[in-house]
Amino acid sequence: MKTPHPDPPPQGGRESKPGRYGKYGGQYIPETLMAAVDELAAAFDAAVKNDGFRHEFEYLSRTFSGRPTPVYRADRLTQQAGGTEIWFKREDLCHTGAHKINNALGQVLLARRMGKRRIIAETGAGQHGVAVATVCAKFGLQCEVYMGVDDMARQAINVYKMQLLGASVTPVESGSKTLKDATNEAIRDWVTSRLPAVVVACVGGGSNAIGIFAPFYNDPVRLVGVEAAGRGLDSGAHAASIVGGRPGVLHGSFSYLLQDEDGQVMATHSISAGLDYPGVGPEHAFLHDQHRAEYVSVTDEQALAAFHQTSRLEGIIPALESSHAIAYAMPLAAELAAADVVLVNLSGRGDKDLDIVRGASGG
Ligand SMILES: Cc1ncc(COP(=O)(O)O)c(C=O)c1O
């Protein structure tokens, strides 16, 4: 299977023109935003070519964020699945407990370079908001985070964390976010010695999956994105944008979208706040149409079972988002040859989800 990407992303990826992945992506934004977007694009292009900027990003990724994170063999889960080896990419070990810090650090360094003093973010599970608030605290920047009121209730600890870090959290009716991860050199090193047969990652906005897929684009590795099937695809209460949606425009970009016959964006449901979003980053739409990545879905119930199984068998409490990927990986591992490896992106920790899991498990 050959990749459509000649270079490792993030931004060096196969954009047919800036911001486009085939027919997906684009800039469906108001005229009044164009100047700001152009300014950002120019600043980004200059920054990534600047040795000082890259050095600072790499230095802080190592010393502040705790990267590169290791890969870890999940022996007891492997035994339980009864097939191929299951490995975790330990993004849950990053500072602030998820992959979000990679993006937040890059964005804030860029904003500083552009002379910006006020950082605005939106967040679903709160992990992205916490990561942005953390980096803003480090650099003394003003930080304002918009968060859906339901998410504020179900991820109250993260709201408190953001406030502790000095950010102001503004409640809104609904909301999530998309991110793009930083490239993952650790995986690159690792894959030179051993390629996994399959890489599995959950897909909300799509950032953690793109981050772990990208280093494998040119390798004979299956890439699987796991969306949230919520209470089941047939129930209508899900957030599987690619599996259950069709292309449309949301939040300025053309990509797969959960929409009704009239093109109205549909309400979503997932037990996991970070997957509870009706759209998906356009690069995934492109990878899907190119058949370079496969997209599947996992229900709330299956994700919860994987959450408990991983906690008990590995001593690692995974985020509910990541639990979707594990739930898909387990039966998959059972089907594959023992000599193969399934690499699961453990995108974050489950600390933020304990109340939800306790509620769902009736205890
Ligand atoms: C731990 C974790 N994993 C995954 C996601 C889903 O987002 P994305 O698909 O952009 O990685 C989130 C979002 O909040 C998250 O907190």
The ligand as an ORCA input file, in Angstrom:
! r2SCAN-3c Opt
* xyz 0 1
  C      -7.153     11.833     25.116
  C      -7.807     12.236     23.836
  N      -7.714     11.417     22.761
  C      -8.314     11.726     21.581
  C      -9.051     12.884     21.433
  C      -9.754     13.114     20.127
  O      -9.237     14.174     19.378
  P      -8.370     13.944     18.084
  O      -9.142     13.003     17.187
  O      -8.206     15.316     17.491
  O      -7.076     13.329     18.500
  C      -9.171     13.773     22.518
  C      -9.918     15.026     22.387
  O     -10.200     15.731     23.306
  C      -8.529     13.435     23.746
  O      -8.614     14.239     24.829
*
